[in-house]
Amino acid sequence: MEEIAQADGIAATYRETDTERLLVVSTDGSEATVAQNVDGYAMLAVRDGTGTEQERYYGFDMALDHVAELLAVSEHDIPVPDAAEDMGM
């Protein structure tokens, strides 16, 4: 399953792997990822564009805020696909 949302030059792609739920946010050639295990009960990991984990959060809003900081955009400008709305604890 893959779902993409786009707005104001920012793209957010939600997809699932065998082990993780991923929200990859990209703009201007940079990207950052919010990851959670497929069971949905673990903390959210924020990874930079190289895949290096930067921090873990319980809340989706805090994770998105960190992603926005990494990408130098406003958290409120990040489009969130419907499938990713329930990420976080």
PDB file of N, CA, C and O in Angstrom:
ATOM      1  N   MET A   1       0.844  -1.173   0.000  1.00  0.00           N
ATOM      2  CA  MET A   1       0.000   0.000   0.000  1.00  0.00           C
ATOM      3  C   MET A   1       0.887   1.234   0.000  1.00  0.00           C
ATOM      4  O   MET A   1       1.851   1.315   0.761  1.00  0.00           O
ATOM      5  N   GLU A   2       0.558   2.195  -0.857  1.00  0.00           N
ATOM      6  CA  GLU A   2       1.280   3.457  -0.895  1.00  0.00           C
ATOM      7  C   GLU A   2       0.258   4.557  -1.120  1.00  0.00           C
ATOM      8  O   GLU A   2      -0.637   4.429  -1.956  1.00  0.00           O
ATOM      9  N   GLU A   3       0.401   5.632  -0.370  1.00  0.00           N
ATOM     10  CA  GLU A   3      -0.491   6.776  -0.501  1.00  0.00           C
ATOM     11  C   GLU A   3       0.358   8.034  -0.481  1.00  0.00           C
ATOM     12  O   GLU A   3       1.218   8.191   0.386  1.00  0.00           O
ATOM     13  N   ILE A   4       0.125   8.933  -1.430  1.00  0.00           N
ATOM     14  CA  ILE A   4       0.921  10.150  -1.555  1.00  0.00           C
ATOM     15  C   ILE A   4       0.029  11.371  -1.398  1.00  0.00           C
ATOM     16  O   ILE A   4      -1.069  11.436  -1.951  1.00  0.00           O
ATOM     17  N   ALA A   5       0.528  12.342  -0.627  1.00  0.00           N
ATOM     18  CA  ALA A   5      -0.134  13.642  -0.501  1.00  0.00           C
ATOM     19  C   ALA A   5       0.888  14.707  -0.878  1.00  0.00           C
ATOM     20  O   ALA A   5       2.060  14.606  -0.516  1.00  0.00           O
ATOM     21  N   GLN A   6       0.441  15.725  -1.604  1.00  0.00           N
ATOM     22  CA  GLN A   6       1.339  16.797  -2.025  1.00  0.00           C
ATOM     23  C   GLN A   6       0.683  18.148  -1.804  1.00  0.00           C
ATOM     24  O   GLN A   6      -0.524  18.315  -1.985  1.00  0.00           O
ATOM     25  N   ALA A   7       1.520  19.119  -1.404  1.00  0.00           N
ATOM     26  CA  ALA A   7       1.042  20.492  -1.241  1.00  0.00           C
ATOM     27  C   ALA A   7       2.246  21.416  -1.157  1.00  0.00           C
ATOM     28  O   ALA A   7       3.226  21.117  -0.475  1.00  0.00           O
ATOM     29  N   ASP A   8       2.163  22.526  -1.846  1.00  0.00           N
ATOM     30  CA  ASP A   8       3.180  23.581  -1.753  1.00  0.00           C
ATOM     31  C   ASP A   8       4.605  23.076  -1.915  1.00  0.00           C
ATOM     32  O   ASP A   8       5.498  23.507  -1.186  1.00  0.00           O
ATOM     33  N   GLY A   9       4.832  22.179  -2.849  1.00  0.00           N
ATOM     34  CA  GLY A   9       6.180  21.690  -3.108  1.00  0.00           C
ATOM     35  C   GLY A   9       6.687  20.638  -2.140  1.00  0.00           C
ATOM     36  O   GLY A   9       7.855  20.254  -2.196  1.00  0.00           O
ATOM     37  N   ILE A  10       5.820  20.169  -1.254  1.00  0.00           N
ATOM     38  CA  ILE A  10       6.176  19.131  -0.285  1.00  0.00           C
ATOM     39  C   ILE A  10       5.373  17.877  -0.619  1.00  0.00           C
ATOM     40  O   ILE A  10       4.157  17.937  -0.804  1.00  0.00           O
ATOM     41  N   ALA A  11       6.060  16.749  -0.693  1.00  0.00           N
ATOM     42  CA  ALA A  11       5.388  15.472  -0.937  1.00  0.00           C
ATOM     43  C   ALA A  11       5.575  14.573   0.282  1.00  0.00           C
ATOM     44  O   ALA A  11       6.661  14.509   0.858  1.00  0.00           O
ATOM     45  N   ALA A  12       4.522  13.891   0.661  1.00  0.00           N
ATOM     46  CA  ALA A  12       4.566  12.940   1.766  1.00  0.00           C
ATOM     47  C   ALA A  12       4.045  11.610   1.257  1.00  0.00           C
ATOM     48  O   ALA A  12       2.907  11.516   0.797  1.00  0.00           O
ATOM     49  N   THR A  13       4.874  10.588   1.337  1.00  0.00           N
ATOM     50  CA  THR A  13       4.522   9.265   0.848  1.00  0.00           C
ATOM     51  C   THR A  13       4.430   8.298   2.015  1.00  0.00           C
ATOM     52  O   THR A  13       5.393   8.110   2.759  1.00  0.00           O
ATOM     53  N   TYR A  14       3.271   7.691   2.167  1.00  0.00           N
ATOM     54  CA  TYR A  14       3.072   6.666   3.206  1.00  0.00           C
ATOM     55  C   TYR A  14       3.157   5.305   2.547  1.00  0.00           C
ATOM     56  O   TYR A  14       2.543   5.064   1.507  1.00  0.00           O
ATOM     57  N   ARG A  15       3.927   4.416   3.162  1.00  0.00           N
ATOM     58  CA  ARG A  15       3.972   3.029   2.691  1.00  0.00           C
ATOM     59  C   ARG A  15       4.303   2.124   3.867  1.00  0.00           C
ATOM     60  O   ARG A  15       4.787   2.567   4.909  1.00  0.00           O
ATOM     61  N   GLU A  16       4.026   0.851   3.665  1.00  0.00           N
ATOM     62  CA  GLU A  16       4.321  -0.147   4.693  1.00  0.00           C
ATOM     63  C   GLU A  16       5.273  -1.185   4.126  1.00  0.00           C
ATOM     64  O   GLU A  16       5.152  -1.602   2.974  1.00  0.00           O
ATOM     65  N   THR A  17       6.228  -1.598   4.963  1.00  0.00           N
ATOM     66  CA  THR A  17       7.112  -2.711   4.632  1.00  0.00           C
ATOM     67  C   THR A  17       6.685  -3.887   5.502  1.00  0.00           C
ATOM     68  O   THR A  17       5.670  -3.806   6.193  1.00  0.00           O
ATOM     69  N   ASP A  18       7.435  -4.958   5.476  1.00  0.00           N
ATOM     70  CA  ASP A  18       7.115  -6.107   6.329  1.00  0.00           C
ATOM     71  C   ASP A  18       7.240  -5.766   7.806  1.00  0.00           C
ATOM     72  O   ASP A  18       6.600  -6.402   8.644  1.00  0.00           O
ATOM     73  N   THR A  19       8.060  -4.765   8.137  1.00  0.00           N
ATOM     74  CA  THR A  19       8.335  -4.460   9.542  1.00  0.00           C
ATOM     75  C   THR A  19       7.968  -3.052   9.989  1.00  0.00           C
ATOM     76  O   THR A  19       7.874  -2.797  11.189  1.00  0.00           O
ATOM     77  N   GLU A  20       7.757  -2.119   9.038  1.00  0.00           N
ATOM     78  CA  GLU A  20       7.551  -0.730   9.425  1.00  0.00           C
ATOM     79  C   GLU A  20       6.450  -0.041   8.625  1.00  0.00           C
ATOM     80  O   GLU A  20       6.136  -0.412   7.494  1.00  0.00           O
ATOM     81  N   ARG A  21       5.885   0.969   9.258  1.00  0.00           N
ATOM     82  CA  ARG A  21       5.042   1.957   8.602  1.00  0.00           C
ATOM     83  C   ARG A  21       5.929   3.173   8.394  1.00  0.00           C
ATOM     84  O   ARG A  21       6.565   3.634   9.341  1.00  0.00           O
ATOM     85  N   LEU A  22       5.987   3.700   7.183  1.00  0.00           N
ATOM     86  CA  LEU A  22       6.891   4.802   6.862  1.00  0.00           C
ATOM     87  C   LEU A  22       6.130   5.978   6.276  1.00  0.00           C
ATOM     88  O   LEU A  22       5.250   5.805   5.432  1.00  0.00           O
ATOM     89  N   LEU A  23       6.472   7.171   6.728  1.00  0.00           N
ATOM     90  CA  LEU A  23       6.004   8.398   6.119  1.00  0.00           C
ATOM     91  C   LEU A  23       7.251   9.158   5.687  1.00  0.00           C
ATOM     92  O   LEU A  23       7.976   9.703   6.518  1.00  0.00           O
ATOM     93  N   VAL A  24       7.490   9.187   4.387  1.00  0.00           N
ATOM     94  CA  VAL A  24       8.669   9.847   3.834  1.00  0.00           C
ATOM     95  C   VAL A  24       8.233  11.207   3.303  1.00  0.00           C
ATOM     96  O   VAL A  24       7.378  11.298   2.422  1.00  0.00           O
ATOM     97  N   VAL A  25       8.832  12.261   3.848  1.00  0.00           N
ATOM     98  CA  VAL A  25       8.494  13.622   3.461  1.00  0.00           C
ATOM     99  C   VAL A  25       9.669  14.191   2.680  1.00  0.00           C
ATOM    100  O   VAL A  25      10.816  14.112   3.119  1.00  0.00           O
ATOM    101  N   SER A  26       9.372  14.766   1.514  1.00  0.00           N
ATOM    102  CA  SER A  26      10.460  15.303   0.692  1.00  0.00           C
ATOM    103  C   SER A  26      10.095  16.668   0.121  1.00  0.00           C
ATOM    104  O   SER A  26       8.935  16.963  -0.167  1.00  0.00           O
ATOM    105  N   THR A  27      11.137  17.489  -0.030  1.00  0.00           N
ATOM    106  CA  THR A  27      11.007  18.798  -0.651  1.00  0.00           C
ATOM    107  C   THR A  27      12.380  19.280  -1.081  1.00  0.00           C
ATOM    108  O   THR A  27      13.365  19.063  -0.375  1.00  0.00           O
ATOM    109  N   ASP A  28      12.450  19.918  -2.208  1.00  0.00           N
ATOM    110  CA  ASP A  28      13.696  20.514  -2.709  1.00  0.00           C
ATOM    111  C   ASP A  28      14.879  19.548  -2.664  1.00  0.00           C
ATOM    112  O   ASP A  28      15.997  19.962  -2.358  1.00  0.00           O
ATOM    113  N   GLY A  29      14.651  18.271  -2.962  1.00  0.00           N
ATOM    114  CA  GLY A  29      15.732  17.294  -3.008  1.00  0.00           C
ATOM    115  C   GLY A  29      16.162  16.733  -1.666  1.00  0.00           C
ATOM    116  O   GLY A  29      17.082  15.917  -1.607  1.00  0.00           O
ATOM    117  N   SER A  30      15.520  17.149  -0.595  1.00  0.00           N
ATOM    118  CA  SER A  30      15.820  16.627   0.741  1.00  0.00           C
ATOM    119  C   SER A  30      14.649  15.794   1.230  1.00  0.00           C
ATOM    120  O   SER A  30      13.508  16.011   0.821  1.00  0.00           O
ATOM    121  N   GLU A  31      14.937  14.835   2.110  1.00  0.00           N
ATOM    122  CA  GLU A  31      13.849  14.046   2.673  1.00  0.00           C
ATOM    123  C   GLU A  31      14.150  13.656   4.113  1.00  0.00           C
ATOM    124  O   GLU A  31      15.300  13.617   4.551  1.00  0.00           O
ATOM    125  N   ALA A  32      13.073  13.369   4.825  1.00  0.00           N
ATOM    126  CA  ALA A  32      13.132  12.883   6.200  1.00  0.00           C
ATOM    127  C   ALA A  32      11.982  11.903   6.360  1.00  0.00           C
ATOM    128  O   ALA A  32      10.973  12.000   5.662  1.00  0.00           O
ATOM    129  N   THR A  33      12.136  10.965   7.276  1.00  0.00           N
ATOM    130  CA  THR A  33      11.168   9.876   7.426  1.00  0.00           C
ATOM    131  C   THR A  33      10.707   9.739   8.864  1.00  0.00           C
ATOM    132  O   THR A  33      11.495   9.868   9.801  1.00  0.00           O
ATOM    133  N   VAL A  34       9.423   9.478   9.023  1.00  0.00           N
ATOM    134  CA  VAL A  34       8.853   9.057  10.299  1.00  0.00           C
ATOM    135  C   VAL A  34       8.572   7.567  10.150  1.00  0.00           C
ATOM    136  O   VAL A  34       7.895   7.149   9.210  1.00  0.00           O
ATOM    137  N   ALA A  35       9.094   6.763  11.083  1.00  0.00           N
ATOM    138  CA  ALA A  35       8.924   5.311  11.008  1.00  0.00           C
ATOM    139  C   ALA A  35       8.332   4.775  12.309  1.00  0.00           C
ATOM    140  O   ALA A  35       8.630   5.266  13.398  1.00  0.00           O
ATOM    141  N   GLN A  36       7.494   3.763  12.168  1.00  0.00           N
ATOM    142  CA  GLN A  36       6.888   3.092  13.310  1.00  0.00           C
ATOM    143  C   GLN A  36       6.762   1.611  12.956  1.00  0.00           C
ATOM    144  O   GLN A  36       6.610   1.269  11.783  1.00  0.00           O
ATOM    145  N   ASN A  37       6.825   0.725  13.962  1.00  0.00           N
ATOM    146  CA  ASN A  37       6.677  -0.691  13.629  1.00  0.00           C
ATOM    147  C   ASN A  37       5.273  -0.971  13.105  1.00  0.00           C
ATOM    148  O   ASN A  37       4.349  -0.201  13.367  1.00  0.00           O
ATOM    149  N   VAL A  38       5.109  -2.046  12.381  1.00  0.00           N
ATOM    150  CA  VAL A  38       3.821  -2.339  11.748  1.00  0.00           C
ATOM    151  C   VAL A  38       2.711  -2.599  12.753  1.00  0.00           C
ATOM    152  O   VAL A  38       1.534  -2.460  12.420  1.00  0.00           O
ATOM    153  N   ASP A  39       3.065  -2.973  13.975  1.00  0.00           N
ATOM    154  CA  ASP A  39       2.048  -3.206  14.999  1.00  0.00           C
ATOM    155  C   ASP A  39       1.490  -1.895  15.529  1.00  0.00           C
ATOM    156  O   ASP A  39       0.420  -1.873  16.137  1.00  0.00           O
ATOM    157  N   GLY A  40       2.219  -0.792  15.300  1.00  0.00           N
ATOM    158  CA  GLY A  40       1.712   0.521  15.657  1.00  0.00           C
ATOM    159  C   GLY A  40       1.789   0.896  17.116  1.00  0.00           C
ATOM    160  O   GLY A  40       1.138   1.856  17.528  1.00  0.00           O
ATOM    161  N   TYR A  41       2.563   0.176  17.921  1.00  0.00           N
ATOM    162  CA  TYR A  41       2.607   0.524  19.340  1.00  0.00           C
ATOM    163  C   TYR A  41       3.950   1.077  19.781  1.00  0.00           C
ATOM    164  O   TYR A  41       4.087   1.466  20.941  1.00  0.00           O
ATOM    165  N   ALA A  42       4.927   1.127  18.925  1.00  0.00           N
ATOM    166  CA  ALA A  42       6.256   1.622  19.296  1.00  0.00           C
ATOM    167  C   ALA A  42       6.346   3.127  19.077  1.00  0.00           C
ATOM    168  O   ALA A  42       5.520   3.729  18.391  1.00  0.00           O
ATOM    169  N   MET A  43       7.373   3.713  19.679  1.00  0.00           N
ATOM    170  CA  MET A  43       7.636   5.121  19.455  1.00  0.00           C
ATOM    171  C   MET A  43       7.963   5.357  17.984  1.00  0.00           C
ATOM    172  O   MET A  43       8.376   4.447  17.265  1.00  0.00           O
ATOM    173  N   LEU A  44       7.770   6.592  17.563  1.00  0.00           N
ATOM    174  CA  LEU A  44       8.074   6.987  16.192  1.00  0.00           C
ATOM    175  C   LEU A  44       9.540   7.383  16.093  1.00  0.00           C
ATOM    176  O   LEU A  44      10.035   8.148  16.921  1.00  0.00           O
ATOM    177  N   ALA A  45      10.220   6.878  15.106  1.00  0.00           N
ATOM    178  CA  ALA A  45      11.614   7.250  14.862  1.00  0.00           C
ATOM    179  C   ALA A  45      11.637   8.267  13.735  1.00  0.00           C
ATOM    180  O   ALA A  45      10.970   8.090  12.715  1.00  0.00           O
ATOM    181  N   VAL A  46      12.402   9.329  13.918  1.00  0.00           N
ATOM    182  CA  VAL A  46      12.617  10.312  12.853  1.00  0.00           C
ATOM    183  C   VAL A  46      14.003  10.071  12.299  1.00  0.00           C
ATOM    184  O   VAL A  46      14.987  10.048  13.038  1.00  0.00           O
ATOM    185  N   ARG A  47      14.070   9.889  10.973  1.00  0.00           N
ATOM    186  CA  ARG A  47      15.331   9.634  10.290  1.00  0.00           C
ATOM    187  C   ARG A  47      15.593  10.749   9.286  1.00  0.00           C
ATOM    188  O   ARG A  47      14.675  11.265   8.648  1.00  0.00           O
ATOM    189  N   ASP A  48      16.863  11.104   9.162  1.00  0.00           N
ATOM    190  CA  ASP A  48      17.206  12.112   8.160  1.00  0.00           C
ATOM    191  C   ASP A  48      17.296  11.469   6.788  1.00  0.00           C
ATOM    192  O   ASP A  48      17.004  10.282   6.639  1.00  0.00           O
ATOM    193  N   GLY A  49      17.691  12.229   5.797  1.00  0.00           N
ATOM    194  CA  GLY A  49      17.731  11.755   4.422  1.00  0.00           C
ATOM    195  C   GLY A  49      18.692  10.620   4.165  1.00  0.00           C
ATOM    196  O   GLY A  49      18.576   9.932   3.151  1.00  0.00           O
ATOM    197  N   THR A  50      19.654  10.403   5.072  1.00  0.00           N
ATOM    198  CA  THR A  50      20.586   9.289   4.923  1.00  0.00           C
ATOM    199  C   THR A  50      20.080   8.031   5.610  1.00  0.00           C
ATOM    200  O   THR A  50      20.709   6.976   5.525  1.00  0.00           O
ATOM    201  N   GLY A  51      18.935   8.141   6.295  1.00  0.00           N
ATOM    202  CA  GLY A  51      18.379   7.003   7.015  1.00  0.00           C
ATOM    203  C   GLY A  51      18.854   6.897   8.452  1.00  0.00           C
ATOM    204  O   GLY A  51      18.511   5.947   9.156  1.00  0.00           O
ATOM    205  N   THR A  52      19.647   7.874   8.891  1.00  0.00           N
ATOM    206  CA  THR A  52      20.160   7.876  10.261  1.00  0.00           C
ATOM    207  C   THR A  52      19.076   8.356  11.220  1.00  0.00           C
ATOM    208  O   THR A  52      18.486   9.421  11.034  1.00  0.00           O
ATOM    209  N   GLU A  53      18.828   7.552  12.246  1.00  0.00           N
ATOM    210  CA  GLU A  53      17.822   7.934  13.235  1.00  0.00           C
ATOM    211  C   GLU A  53      18.305   9.151  14.011  1.00  0.00           C
ATOM    212  O   GLU A  53      19.435   9.183  14.499  1.00  0.00           O
ATOM    213  N   GLN A  54      17.429  10.157  14.118  1.00  0.00           N
ATOM    214  CA  GLN A  54      17.743  11.395  14.823  1.00  0.00           C
ATOM    215  C   GLN A  54      17.156  11.430  16.227  1.00  0.00           C
ATOM    216  O   GLN A  54      17.800  11.899  17.166  1.00  0.00           O
ATOM    217  N   GLU A  55      15.938  10.935  16.364  1.00  0.00           N
ATOM    218  CA  GLU A  55      15.232  11.032  17.643  1.00  0.00           C
ATOM    219  C   GLU A  55      14.021  10.119  17.599  1.00  0.00           C
ATOM    220  O   GLU A  55      13.594   9.683  16.530  1.00  0.00           O
ATOM    221  N   ARG A  56      13.464   9.830  18.794  1.00  0.00           N
ATOM    222  CA  ARG A  56      12.218   9.059  18.904  1.00  0.00           C
ATOM    223  C   ARG A  56      11.187   9.876  19.673  1.00  0.00           C
ATOM    224  O   ARG A  56      11.508  10.612  20.607  1.00  0.00           O
ATOM    225  N   TYR A  57       9.936   9.717  19.245  1.00  0.00           N
ATOM    226  CA  TYR A  57       8.843  10.475  19.859  1.00  0.00           C
ATOM    227  C   TYR A  57       7.644   9.571  20.081  1.00  0.00           C
ATOM    228  O   TYR A  57       7.446   8.598  19.353  1.00  0.00           O
ATOM    229  N   TYR A  58       6.838   9.897  21.098  1.00  0.00           N
ATOM    230  CA  TYR A  58       5.575   9.201  21.301  1.00  0.00           C
ATOM    231  C   TYR A  58       4.506   9.783  20.396  1.00  0.00           C
ATOM    232  O   TYR A  58       3.663   9.053  19.874  1.00  0.00           O
ATOM    233  N   GLY A  59       4.537  11.095  20.210  1.00  0.00           N
ATOM    234  CA  GLY A  59       3.482  11.767  19.466  1.00  0.00           C
ATOM    235  C   GLY A  59       3.838  12.071  18.024  1.00  0.00           C
ATOM    236  O   GLY A  59       4.976  12.417  17.704  1.00  0.00           O
ATOM    237  N   PHE A  60       2.850  11.935  17.167  1.00  0.00           N
ATOM    238  CA  PHE A  60       3.023  12.195  15.743  1.00  0.00           C
ATOM    239  C   PHE A  60       3.330  13.674  15.498  1.00  0.00           C
ATOM    240  O   PHE A  60       4.156  14.002  14.647  1.00  0.00           O
ATOM    241  N   ASP A  61       2.668  14.566  16.241  1.00  0.00           N
ATOM    242  CA  ASP A  61       2.911  15.998  16.058  1.00  0.00           C
ATOM    243  C   ASP A  61       4.366  16.368  16.325  1.00  0.00           C
ATOM    244  O   ASP A  61       4.957  17.157  15.588  1.00  0.00           O
ATOM    245  N   MET A  62       4.936  15.798  17.373  1.00  0.00           N
ATOM    246  CA  MET A  62       6.342  16.085  17.695  1.00  0.00           C
ATOM    247  C   MET A  62       7.272  15.533  16.614  1.00  0.00           C
ATOM    248  O   MET A  62       8.262  16.172  16.256  1.00  0.00           O
ATOM    249  N   ALA A  63       6.956  14.357  16.102  1.00  0.00           N
ATOM    250  CA  ALA A  63       7.763  13.770  15.036  1.00  0.00           C
ATOM    251  C   ALA A  63       7.689  14.627  13.777  1.00  0.00           C
ATOM    252  O   ALA A  63       8.707  14.863  13.126  1.00  0.00           O
ATOM    253  N   LEU A  64       6.488  15.094  13.431  1.00  0.00           N
ATOM    254  CA  LEU A  64       6.342  15.962  12.263  1.00  0.00           C
ATOM    255  C   LEU A  64       7.065  17.285  12.452  1.00  0.00           C
ATOM    256  O   LEU A  64       7.624  17.831  11.500  1.00  0.00           O
ATOM    257  N   ASP A  65       7.059  17.800  13.666  1.00  0.00           N
ATOM    258  CA  ASP A  65       7.778  19.037  13.953  1.00  0.00           C
ATOM    259  C   ASP A  65       9.271  18.859  13.693  1.00  0.00           C
ATOM    260  O   ASP A  65       9.916  19.746  13.132  1.00  0.00           O
ATOM    261  N   HIS A  66       9.817  17.725  14.095  1.00  0.00           N
ATOM    262  CA  HIS A  66      11.238  17.446  13.862  1.00  0.00           C
ATOM    263  C   HIS A  66      11.516  17.287  12.368  1.00  0.00           C
ATOM    264  O   HIS A  66      12.519  17.800  11.872  1.00  0.00           O
ATOM    265  N   VAL A  67      10.650  16.589  11.654  1.00  0.00           N
ATOM    266  CA  VAL A  67      10.791  16.445  10.202  1.00  0.00           C
ATOM    267  C   VAL A  67      10.782  17.826   9.546  1.00  0.00           C
ATOM    268  O   VAL A  67      11.605  18.105   8.674  1.00  0.00           O
ATOM    269  N   ALA A  68       9.862  18.681   9.960  1.00  0.00           N
ATOM    270  CA  ALA A  68       9.786  20.038   9.407  1.00  0.00           C
ATOM    271  C   ALA A  68      11.086  20.800   9.658  1.00  0.00           C
ATOM    272  O   ALA A  68      11.575  21.518   8.787  1.00  0.00           O
ATOM    273  N   GLU A  69      11.631  20.634  10.847  1.00  0.00           N
ATOM    274  CA  GLU A  69      12.906  21.287  11.170  1.00  0.00           C
ATOM    275  C   GLU A  69      14.024  20.775  10.267  1.00  0.00           C
ATOM    276  O   GLU A  69      14.821  21.565   9.762  1.00  0.00           O
ATOM    277  N   LEU A  70      14.088  19.472  10.063  1.00  0.00           N
ATOM    278  CA  LEU A  70      15.114  18.896   9.191  1.00  0.00           C
ATOM    279  C   LEU A  70      15.002  19.395   7.760  1.00  0.00           C
ATOM    280  O   LEU A  70      16.012  19.551   7.073  1.00  0.00           O
ATOM    281  N   LEU A  71      13.770  19.647   7.304  1.00  0.00           N
ATOM    282  CA  LEU A  71      13.540  20.063   5.921  1.00  0.00           C
ATOM    283  C   LEU A  71      13.393  21.572   5.757  1.00  0.00           C
ATOM    284  O   LEU A  71      13.218  22.064   4.642  1.00  0.00           O
ATOM    285  N   ALA A  72      13.464  22.308   6.870  1.00  0.00           N
ATOM    286  CA  ALA A  72      13.332  23.772   6.855  1.00  0.00           C
ATOM    287  C   ALA A  72      11.995  24.226   6.260  1.00  0.00           C
ATOM    288  O   ALA A  72      11.938  25.139   5.436  1.00  0.00           O
ATOM    289  N   VAL A  73      10.920  23.559   6.703  1.00  0.00           N
ATOM    290  CA  VAL A  73       9.555  23.926   6.310  1.00  0.00           C
ATOM    291  C   VAL A  73       8.713  24.031   7.578  1.00  0.00           C
ATOM    292  O   VAL A  73       9.164  23.658   8.660  1.00  0.00           O
ATOM    293  N   SER A  74       7.505  24.532   7.445  1.00  0.00           N
ATOM    294  CA  SER A  74       6.589  24.587   8.571  1.00  0.00           C
ATOM    295  C   SER A  74       5.902  23.230   8.741  1.00  0.00           C
ATOM    296  O   SER A  74       5.518  22.592   7.762  1.00  0.00           O
ATOM    297  N   GLU A  75       5.756  22.806   9.976  1.00  0.00           N
ATOM    298  CA  GLU A  75       5.050  21.547  10.254  1.00  0.00           C
ATOM    299  C   GLU A  75       3.653  21.561   9.646  1.00  0.00           C
ATOM    300  O   GLU A  75       3.169  20.534   9.169  1.00  0.00           O
ATOM    301  N   HIS A  76       3.014  22.711   9.662  1.00  0.00           N
ATOM    302  CA  HIS A  76       1.642  22.833   9.169  1.00  0.00           C
ATOM    303  C   HIS A  76       1.554  22.749   7.643  1.00  0.00           C
ATOM    304  O   HIS A  76       0.467  22.584   7.090  1.00  0.00           O
ATOM    305  N   ASP A  77       2.693  22.861   6.970  1.00  0.00           N
ATOM    306  CA  ASP A  77       2.714  22.756   5.514  1.00  0.00           C
ATOM    307  C   ASP A  77       2.904  21.326   5.023  1.00  0.00           C
ATOM    308  O   ASP A  77       2.781  21.054   3.829  1.00  0.00           O
ATOM    309  N   ILE A  78       3.202  20.415   5.940  1.00  0.00           N
ATOM    310  CA  ILE A  78       3.430  19.022   5.546  1.00  0.00           C
ATOM    311  C   ILE A  78       2.076  18.335   5.325  1.00  0.00           C
ATOM    312  O   ILE A  78       1.273  18.225   6.251  1.00  0.00           O
ATOM    313  N   PRO A  79       1.829  17.878   4.096  1.00  0.00           N
ATOM    314  CA  PRO A  79       0.581  17.156   3.844  1.00  0.00           C
ATOM    315  C   PRO A  79       0.697  15.741   4.420  1.00  0.00           C
ATOM    316  O   PRO A  79       1.730  15.090   4.264  1.00  0.00           O
ATOM    317  N   VAL A  80      -0.344  15.277   5.072  1.00  0.00           N
ATOM    318  CA  VAL A  80      -0.310  13.945   5.689  1.00  0.00           C
ATOM    319  C   VAL A  80      -1.344  13.056   5.010  1.00  0.00           C
ATOM    320  O   VAL A  80      -2.541  13.336   5.077  1.00  0.00           O
ATOM    321  N   PRO A  81      -0.896  11.989   4.360  1.00  0.00           N
ATOM    322  CA  PRO A  81      -1.850  11.047   3.760  1.00  0.00           C
ATOM    323  C   PRO A  81      -2.755  10.448   4.821  1.00  0.00           C
ATOM    324  O   PRO A  81      -2.332  10.252   5.960  1.00  0.00           O
ATOM    325  N   ASP A  82      -3.980  10.159   4.463  1.00  0.00           N
ATOM    326  CA  ASP A  82      -4.956   9.629   5.433  1.00  0.00           C
ATOM    327  C   ASP A  82      -4.436   8.399   6.162  1.00  0.00           C
ATOM    328  O   ASP A  82      -4.678   8.248   7.359  1.00  0.00           O
ATOM    329  N   ALA A  83      -3.730   7.520   5.467  1.00  0.00           N
ATOM    330  CA  ALA A  83      -3.256   6.285   6.076  1.00  0.00           C
ATOM    331  C   ALA A  83      -2.237   6.524   7.192  1.00  0.00           C
ATOM    332  O   ALA A  83      -2.009   5.641   8.018  1.00  0.00           O
ATOM    333  N   ALA A  84      -1.623   7.710   7.222  1.00  0.00           N
ATOM    334  CA  ALA A  84      -0.604   8.002   8.232  1.00  0.00           C
ATOM    335  C   ALA A  84      -1.170   8.761   9.431  1.00  0.00           C
ATOM    336  O   ALA A  84      -0.460   8.954  10.418  1.00  0.00           O
ATOM    337  N   GLU A  85      -2.416   9.191   9.371  1.00  0.00           N
ATOM    338  CA  GLU A  85      -3.009  10.007  10.425  1.00  0.00           C
ATOM    339  C   GLU A  85      -2.951   9.374  11.806  1.00  0.00           C
ATOM    340  O   GLU A  85      -2.888  10.093  12.803  1.00  0.00           O
ATOM    341  N   ASP A  86      -2.970   8.040  11.894  1.00  0.00           N
ATOM    342  CA  ASP A  86      -3.020   7.379  13.209  1.00  0.00           C
ATOM    343  C   ASP A  86      -1.647   6.947  13.719  1.00  0.00           C
ATOM    344  O   ASP A  86      -1.559   6.166  14.666  1.00  0.00           O
ATOM    345  N   MET A  87      -0.579   7.444  13.102  1.00  0.00           N
ATOM    346  CA  MET A  87       0.755   7.088  13.592  1.00  0.00           C
ATOM    347  C   MET A  87       0.994   7.746  14.941  1.00  0.00           C
ATOM    348  O   MET A  87       0.473   8.832  15.197  1.00  0.00           O
ATOM    349  N   GLY A  88       1.758   7.118  15.794  1.00  0.00           N
ATOM    350  CA  GLY A  88       2.034   7.630  17.125  1.00  0.00           C
ATOM    351  C   GLY A  88       1.265   6.871  18.173  1.00  0.00           C
ATOM    352  O   GLY A  88       0.432   6.018  17.866  1.00  0.00           O
ATOM    353  N   MET A  89       1.557   7.192  19.414  1.00  0.00           N
ATOM    354  CA  MET A  89       0.929   6.469  20.517  1.00  0.00           C
ATOM    355  C   MET A  89      -0.212   7.268  21.108  1.00  0.00           C
ATOM    356  O   MET A  89      -0.861   6.814  22.051  1.00  0.00           O
TER     357      MET A  89
END
